[in-house]
């Protein structure tokens, strides 16, 4: 049986051998598709300031709507494996990173244990998740808050800098 899930993808460190962050994200998406995950829709790319504000480089962020036969735990494990394959080492929360893959929602499942938090606990406060999520799921409703995405966007904390990346590669 196939399940629908939403995955946030982003990063702000360009690893050796890559010409752009978009190229990193594209390779990560290809890797994801090798693991029983089919991308059904991909948002636009968004350039975003770090949250919380810091002197880190800006991020490139997007959201994928996927279908998979993997369980939520298996999918999350695959996301962490891919991050590791790309050189991510988790040390400090909100640090700069090559690749960040977050399971935002999995079939509306609500889980708050040490191994799986779903929906993602801070997603409803993050422009870099909500705006791209709206691109691929305009009618999405938060499973625990029971609010549609448009309402969550209207209620976002102010001061988050985000811009849609233009097709020419500049915002």
CORLIN-V43227 format. One record per helix or strand. SS is the DSSP state (helix for helix, strand for strand). FROM is the first residue (numbers start at 1). LEN is the number of residues. If there is no record, write none. Layout:
ss->SS from->FROM len->LEN
ss->SS from->FROM len->LEN
This chain:
ss->strand from->3 len->9
ss->helix from->21 len->13
ss->strand from->37 len->6
ss->strand from->46 len->3
ss->strand from->59 len->10
ss->helix from->72 len->14
ss->strand from->100 len->7
ss->strand from->111 len->2
ss->strand from->117 len->2
ss->helix from->123 len->3
ss->helix from->127 len->10
ss->strand from->141 len->1
ss->strand from->148 len->1
ss->helix from->149 len->6
ss->strand from->162 len->3
